[in-house]
Amino acid sequence: MLISCALYDYIETAYLYGYQVKLSS
């Protein structure tokens, strides 16, 4: 359960980062 939560948080962070890069470029 803990690993799943951490993985979800990592995916969310990666998605937000990628979204910001898309807006920046």
Backbone as a ProteinNet text record, in pm:
[ID]
protein_1_A
[PRIMARY]
MLISCALYDYIETAYLYGYQVKLSS
[TERTIARY]
84.6	0	88.2	193	281.6	354.6	397.2	467.7	373.1	248.8	151.2	128.8	123.4	102.8	221.2	341.5	462.5	469.5	430.6	433.9	335.2	216.7	116.2	166.4	233.2	286.4	393.9	476.8	582.6	522.9	420.3	355.3	290.1	227	161.9	264.9	378.3	485	540.5	562.9	616.7	518.5	388.8	287.1	283.2	288	285.5	410.8	525.4	650.2	642.9	596.3	584.5	485.6	380	279.6	337.5	418.7	482.3	580.9	655.6	752.4	678.7	562.9	484.5	436.5	396	349.1	465.3	581.5	698	750.1	749.4	805	707.2
-120.5	0	125.6	123.1	239.2	262.9	154.6	166.4	224.1	181.1	228.7	378.7	424.7	566.3	648.5	598.3	668.3	673.2	564	557.4	657.9	666.8	761.7	904.5	933.4	1067.6	1100.1	999.8	1018.7	1047	973.2	992	1130	1171.5	1302.8	1413.1	1399.7	1500	1505.6	1389.3	1382.7	1445.8	1422.6	1477.9	1630.8	1682.2	1827	1891.3	1825.3	1878.4	1883	1775.5	1768.4	1872.1	1898.4	1996.3	2136.6	2166.3	2297.6	2316.8	2213.2	2221.4	2245.9	2182.5	2198	2342	2402.2	2540.3	2636.7	2601	2687.3	2695.8	2582.1	2578.7	2628.6
0	0	0	81.5	90.4	-42	-105.2	-233.4	-339.4	-336.2	-432.8	-416.8	-293.1	-265.4	-314.3	-290.2	-332.9	-484.9	-549.3	-695	-754.1	-693.8	-740.7	-728	-616	-593.1	-696.4	-729.9	-828.7	-966.4	-1002.7	-1132.3	-1140.1	-1030.5	-1027.5	-1044.3	-976.1	-984.5	-1126.7	-1186.9	-1322.4	-1421.9	-1398.9	-1488	-1478.8	-1356.3	-1336.9	-1395.7	-1380.5	-1434.6	-1587.6	-1646.3	-1791.5	-1844.7	-1767.2	-1808.3	-1807.1	-1706.1	-1697.5	-1812.3	-1845.9	-1955.3	-2087.2	-2101.9	-2224.3	-2238.6	-2128.4	-2132.2	-2154.6	-2099.5	-2109.4	-2252.8	-2322.9	-2457.5	-2563.9
[MASK]
+++++++++++++++++++++++++

